[in-house]
Amino acid sequence: MAEAAEALVIRTARAADLPAVVAMLADDPLGAGRERHADPLPEPYLAAFAAIEAQAGNAVLVAERAGVVVGCLQLIFIPHLTRLGMMRAQIEGVRVARAARGQGIGEALLAEAVTRARAAGCGLVQLTTDATRPEAQRFYQRLGFVASHIGMKLPL
């Protein structure tokens, strides 16, 4: 496990990483019903990635080992008026490839996201996790995240 962690590189995603990222998003009980991993990738993924790249303070991070993308998340910096105008970071879409789980990859991705958030002047990092994912909730709690709010969504 130490060798695998040493070989792990976390970097900002490139367009060439999209097939691997979408595959991880789709390889999930919830993602299987809402994502579509195909070759070629559906255009909305390409358009979304281009918009992410064009927006300051918005990035997809990937974890790569031996040239293979094995994890991802999206990190967004959000200016706020609350808390005296404090900047906060939002983490979305955290995934680790099925074959690479349990090797510290998710923890390394989140640590890098927190490091980048601090460097950007954020005073808070937040994320949501689906209520049907108790293992994800335990993972985030182990890393120091606190379930302090109730998240709500309104599908449009």
Backbone bond lengths (Angstrom), bond angles and torsions (degrees), N, CA, C in turn:
res aa  C-N    CA-C-N  psi(-1)  N-CA   C-N-CA  omega(-1)  CA-C   N-CA-C  phi
1 M - - - 1.445 - - 1.517 110.61 -
2 A 1.318 120.43 -38.80 1.455 122.38 179.93 1.519 110.80 -61.13
3 E 1.325 117.99 -40.23 1.456 120.48 178.83 1.522 111.15 -63.07
4 A 1.344 116.74 -41.41 1.460 120.29 179.79 1.525 109.94 -64.01
5 A 1.354 118.06 -41.33 1.455 120.84 179.93 1.516 110.40 -66.16
6 E 1.334 118.37 -38.10 1.464 121.55 -179.90 1.521 111.07 -65.59
7 A 1.305 117.75 -33.23 1.465 121.17 -177.13 1.529 112.18 -84.77
8 L 1.315 117.83 -2.73 1.454 121.62 -176.82 1.528 110.61 -77.54
9 V 1.326 116.44 130.94 1.462 122.83 176.69 1.520 106.98 -119.44
10 I 1.329 116.16 129.63 1.465 120.17 175.58 1.519 106.74 -111.68
11 R 1.330 114.71 127.19 1.465 120.38 -174.87 1.519 109.42 -148.00
12 T 1.319 114.43 168.92 1.460 120.64 174.74 1.529 108.14 -71.85
13 A 1.315 115.31 136.31 1.465 121.07 -177.48 1.528 111.48 -67.54
14 R 1.317 113.68 152.19 1.472 122.95 172.48 1.525 107.58 -114.82
15 A 1.310 116.48 163.60 1.466 120.57 -179.57 1.527 111.30 -56.36
16 A 1.321 117.44 -34.06 1.465 120.78 -179.92 1.529 112.49 -64.99
17 D 1.338 117.55 -17.17 1.471 121.69 179.00 1.521 112.63 -83.03
18 L 1.324 117.36 -13.16 1.467 120.49 -173.56 1.529 114.69 -55.52
19 P 1.325 120.48 -44.49 1.467 117.57 179.12 1.529 113.16 -57.24
20 A 1.323 117.42 -40.62 1.474 120.29 179.02 1.522 110.93 -68.27
21 V 1.332 117.48 -40.12 1.464 121.08 179.24 1.521 110.06 -63.96
22 V 1.317 117.48 -48.55 1.471 120.72 -179.26 1.531 110.21 -63.95
23 A 1.318 117.77 -37.06 1.469 120.42 177.15 1.526 110.72 -59.90
24 M 1.339 117.66 -41.66 1.471 120.22 178.53 1.520 110.89 -68.19
25 L 1.326 117.60 -39.18 1.463 120.14 178.64 1.531 111.14 -64.03
26 A 1.326 116.61 -35.36 1.469 121.06 -178.51 1.527 112.78 -80.67
27 D 1.347 117.36 -24.67 1.472 121.86 -177.07 1.517 109.91 -86.87
28 D 1.309 114.56 67.76 1.447 121.40 -172.16 1.527 106.97 -162.88
29 P 1.323 118.70 142.95 1.471 118.76 -178.23 1.527 113.98 -54.56
30 L 1.320 118.01 -39.36 1.463 119.82 178.54 1.524 111.15 -80.44
31 G 1.324 116.82 -42.38 1.455 120.98 -178.60 1.513 113.61 -65.54
32 A 1.322 116.84 -28.46 1.466 120.33 -178.46 1.525 111.34 -58.77
33 G 1.331 117.22 -30.19 1.452 120.53 -178.77 1.513 114.44 -91.84
34 R 1.332 116.99 -9.92 1.463 117.72 -175.74 1.529 114.44 -125.99
35 E 1.320 117.99 -9.17 1.463 121.28 179.30 1.519 109.54 -109.98
36 R 1.326 116.33 162.17 1.461 120.15 179.09 1.522 108.99 -140.05
37 H 1.308 115.07 98.95 1.461 120.48 177.35 1.518 107.77 -89.19
38 A 1.318 116.30 115.73 1.462 121.88 -178.27 1.521 108.25 -145.57
39 D 1.313 115.36 163.22 1.457 121.22 176.40 1.525 107.61 -120.46
40 P 1.307 118.89 111.03 1.459 127.19 4.45 1.527 111.80 -77.44
41 L 1.336 115.20 162.17 1.456 120.03 178.11 1.526 110.15 -64.09
42 P 1.309 117.17 143.72 1.463 119.55 174.79 1.532 110.58 -58.64
43 E 1.302 116.33 140.84 1.469 123.79 -176.61 1.527 113.84 -52.31
44 P 1.347 120.87 -37.73 1.465 118.93 -179.14 1.536 113.72 -56.91
45 Y 1.334 118.56 -32.14 1.472 120.10 176.58 1.527 110.59 -65.98
46 L 1.328 116.65 -41.86 1.462 120.84 -179.55 1.529 110.19 -65.74
47 A 1.322 116.56 -42.22 1.464 120.85 179.31 1.527 110.63 -65.58
48 A 1.311 117.31 -42.23 1.466 120.48 179.21 1.519 110.91 -63.38
49 F 1.336 116.77 -42.88 1.463 119.69 179.76 1.533 110.74 -64.18
50 A 1.318 117.04 -40.44 1.467 120.39 177.68 1.529 110.26 -62.11
51 A 1.321 117.74 -40.47 1.461 121.41 178.51 1.525 111.04 -66.24
52 I 1.331 116.93 -40.00 1.471 120.93 177.25 1.522 109.96 -61.64
53 E 1.327 116.18 -46.81 1.464 120.17 -179.82 1.531 111.96 -62.10
54 A 1.318 116.98 -33.74 1.460 121.62 -176.73 1.524 113.17 -79.00
55 Q 1.309 117.37 -18.36 1.462 121.31 -175.24 1.521 110.44 -94.84
56 A 1.313 117.11 122.13 1.467 120.87 176.44 1.522 109.30 -60.98
57 G 1.320 116.20 140.67 1.460 120.65 177.33 1.512 113.99 76.93
58 N 1.308 117.47 21.85 1.461 121.71 -179.69 1.522 107.26 -139.46
59 A 1.333 117.06 123.60 1.460 119.83 -177.52 1.518 110.71 -152.61
60 V 1.307 114.87 150.51 1.464 121.65 169.27 1.526 105.73 -100.24
61 L 1.314 116.43 128.47 1.462 121.35 175.09 1.512 108.26 -104.02
62 V 1.311 116.68 143.19 1.461 121.09 174.61 1.518 109.53 -124.15
63 A 1.320 114.30 150.40 1.458 122.30 170.82 1.517 105.61 -104.01
64 E 1.316 115.51 128.80 1.458 121.25 -176.68 1.524 108.98 -125.89
65 R 1.324 115.84 135.41 1.458 121.43 175.91 1.515 107.89 -133.94
66 A 1.307 115.64 127.01 1.463 122.09 179.53 1.530 111.36 53.80
67 G 1.341 116.03 38.01 1.453 120.75 177.46 1.509 115.29 79.78
68 V 1.338 117.82 5.36 1.467 122.39 -178.38 1.522 109.06 -114.65
69 V 1.318 116.88 130.29 1.466 121.51 176.59 1.523 107.95 -74.66
70 V 1.350 115.24 121.55 1.466 120.50 -175.70 1.525 113.52 -120.74
71 G 1.332 117.05 0.26 1.456 120.14 178.52 1.510 110.22 -165.46
72 C 1.341 115.79 161.23 1.460 120.10 -179.97 1.518 110.32 -159.01
73 L 1.313 114.22 161.57 1.458 122.92 168.44 1.514 107.93 -161.60
74 Q 1.312 115.87 163.50 1.457 121.04 173.99 1.513 107.71 -112.17
75 L 1.333 116.46 135.64 1.461 123.66 -178.52 1.521 108.57 -122.59
76 I 1.330 115.62 122.60 1.458 121.28 -177.22 1.524 108.49 -125.34
77 F 1.332 117.07 129.21 1.458 121.81 175.43 1.522 107.96 -95.36
78 I 1.341 115.47 128.74 1.462 121.42 -173.41 1.528 109.96 -123.06
79 P 1.338 117.30 115.98 1.461 118.44 172.79 1.532 108.97 -71.77
80 H 1.316 116.49 140.27 1.472 121.39 -179.09 1.509 110.03 -129.95
81 L 1.311 116.39 154.79 1.452 121.13 170.72 1.523 110.63 -86.65
82 T 1.332 117.31 -28.65 1.454 119.92 -178.96 1.522 110.59 -69.33
83 R 1.308 115.23 162.25 1.472 122.81 -179.46 1.525 110.96 54.20
84 L 1.329 114.03 46.40 1.470 121.81 178.33 1.520 112.54 59.32
85 G 1.307 116.90 38.68 1.459 121.14 176.98 1.514 114.00 76.12
86 M 1.309 116.00 25.36 1.465 120.33 -177.12 1.534 111.76 -66.09
87 M 1.304 115.41 134.74 1.476 121.77 172.94 1.526 107.11 -77.29
88 R 1.329 115.93 140.95 1.465 119.84 174.81 1.517 109.62 -131.31
89 A 1.313 114.95 160.82 1.463 121.45 178.79 1.523 108.49 -113.24
90 Q 1.317 115.77 139.29 1.461 123.26 175.82 1.518 107.82 -113.76
91 I 1.319 116.43 129.39 1.462 121.88 176.62 1.519 107.74 -107.62
92 E 1.329 116.11 131.87 1.466 122.46 -178.15 1.524 109.90 -134.18
93 G 1.309 116.24 158.31 1.464 123.12 167.94 1.523 114.78 57.00
94 V 1.317 117.48 43.99 1.466 120.48 179.01 1.527 108.35 -74.85
95 R 1.315 116.29 124.42 1.469 121.11 178.09 1.518 109.81 -144.77
96 V 1.315 114.87 147.03 1.464 122.94 171.30 1.515 106.72 -127.04
97 A 1.318 116.27 136.05 1.468 120.95 179.57 1.525 109.56 -55.53
98 R 1.308 115.91 139.46 1.464 121.79 -175.53 1.529 112.58 -50.12
99 A 1.323 117.84 -45.24 1.472 121.36 -176.81 1.526 112.87 -71.79
100 A 1.344 117.51 -12.64 1.462 120.67 -176.23 1.529 113.18 -109.11
101 R 1.315 117.56 6.01 1.467 120.13 -178.26 1.524 111.40 -70.00
102 G 1.315 114.93 153.34 1.458 121.06 178.28 1.520 113.71 79.04
103 Q 1.325 117.45 15.05 1.465 121.53 -177.05 1.523 112.49 -115.88
104 G 1.334 117.78 13.57 1.455 121.59 177.59 1.514 114.80 84.09
105 I 1.314 117.78 8.27 1.461 121.26 -176.43 1.530 111.23 -70.04
106 G 1.315 117.39 -45.31 1.465 120.65 178.55 1.521 110.77 -61.90
107 E 1.310 116.80 -42.22 1.465 120.65 178.29 1.526 110.79 -62.71
108 A 1.324 117.70 -41.88 1.463 121.33 178.78 1.529 111.04 -64.83
109 L 1.321 117.46 -41.35 1.468 121.01 177.40 1.526 111.08 -60.99
110 L 1.316 116.38 -46.30 1.459 119.53 -179.14 1.520 111.34 -67.26
111 A 1.320 118.03 -37.42 1.462 120.53 177.23 1.523 110.18 -61.82
112 E 1.323 117.76 -42.04 1.467 120.91 177.59 1.523 111.11 -65.21
113 A 1.321 117.34 -39.62 1.470 120.47 178.33 1.527 110.15 -62.85
114 V 1.321 117.75 -42.77 1.468 121.66 179.00 1.528 110.05 -65.28
115 T 1.317 117.37 -41.36 1.470 120.98 177.38 1.522 110.77 -60.46
116 R 1.322 116.78 -44.83 1.467 120.44 179.23 1.520 111.14 -66.25
117 A 1.336 117.12 -37.35 1.465 120.93 178.71 1.531 110.37 -63.83
118 R 1.314 116.76 -44.96 1.474 119.75 177.08 1.527 110.81 -59.90
119 A 1.326 116.02 -46.05 1.468 120.65 -179.05 1.529 111.73 -61.17
120 A 1.342 117.12 -29.75 1.463 121.68 179.58 1.528 112.14 -84.27
121 G 1.340 117.16 -1.37 1.453 120.77 178.62 1.516 114.73 88.29
122 C 1.315 117.55 14.55 1.464 120.45 178.52 1.533 110.01 -71.59
123 G 1.319 115.40 143.33 1.452 120.80 176.55 1.509 112.86 -104.59
124 L 1.336 116.86 0.06 1.459 121.65 -176.20 1.520 108.72 -157.47
125 V 1.321 115.62 140.38 1.463 121.57 171.99 1.525 106.40 -118.13
126 Q 1.316 116.29 131.22 1.460 120.10 -179.33 1.518 109.96 -130.59
127 L 1.314 114.79 156.06 1.460 121.54 175.09 1.507 107.97 -154.97
128 T 1.306 115.14 163.49 1.454 120.46 171.43 1.517 107.25 -121.48
129 T 1.310 114.98 154.16 1.454 120.95 173.87 1.513 107.38 -137.84
130 D 1.299 116.69 144.94 1.453 120.56 -176.99 1.529 110.16 -61.16
131 A 1.319 115.94 139.44 1.464 121.43 -178.90 1.528 112.25 -61.05
132 T 1.329 117.73 -20.13 1.468 120.83 -179.36 1.531 112.39 -87.45
133 R 1.322 118.49 8.84 1.468 122.70 -177.79 1.530 111.44 -115.60
134 P 1.313 118.03 72.12 1.474 119.01 -178.35 1.534 112.89 -62.92
135 E 1.330 118.24 -31.46 1.466 119.50 179.07 1.526 110.91 -68.06
136 A 1.316 117.34 -35.82 1.463 120.79 176.23 1.530 110.14 -67.68
137 Q 1.314 116.62 -40.50 1.460 120.28 178.43 1.529 110.54 -60.89
138 R 1.327 117.16 -44.32 1.478 120.71 177.62 1.527 110.84 -62.58
139 F 1.320 117.58 -40.20 1.465 122.40 178.62 1.525 110.38 -59.50
140 Y 1.329 117.54 -51.22 1.456 120.96 -178.48 1.529 111.28 -64.32
141 Q 1.327 117.10 -39.55 1.465 120.41 177.91 1.533 110.79 -63.21
142 R 1.311 117.46 -38.72 1.459 121.34 178.21 1.522 110.85 -61.63
143 L 1.338 116.84 -30.11 1.463 121.43 179.99 1.530 112.45 -87.54
144 G 1.332 117.18 2.81 1.460 120.62 175.50 1.514 115.69 103.24
145 F 1.324 118.34 -2.42 1.455 120.45 176.74 1.528 108.78 -72.99
146 V 1.325 115.75 142.90 1.457 121.81 -177.32 1.524 108.82 -117.72
147 A 1.319 116.17 134.26 1.471 121.58 177.61 1.524 108.13 -79.67
148 S 1.347 116.16 76.76 1.460 121.74 -172.36 1.530 113.76 -94.26
149 H 1.323 117.78 -14.64 1.456 121.56 -176.13 1.524 109.88 -132.71
150 I 1.299 116.14 164.70 1.459 121.45 173.01 1.525 106.81 -106.03
151 G 1.324 116.15 120.05 1.458 120.05 179.00 1.519 110.92 -84.53
152 M 1.301 115.82 144.27 1.460 121.25 178.39 1.520 108.83 -133.89
153 K 1.309 116.14 148.90 1.461 121.37 179.61 1.514 109.40 -134.52
154 L 1.308 114.79 151.98 1.456 121.99 176.73 1.521 107.28 -129.24
155 P 1.329 118.42 104.16 1.468 119.42 178.61 1.530 110.44 -63.14
156 L 1.324 115.74 138.73 1.470 120.39 179.35 1.510 110.82 -112.12
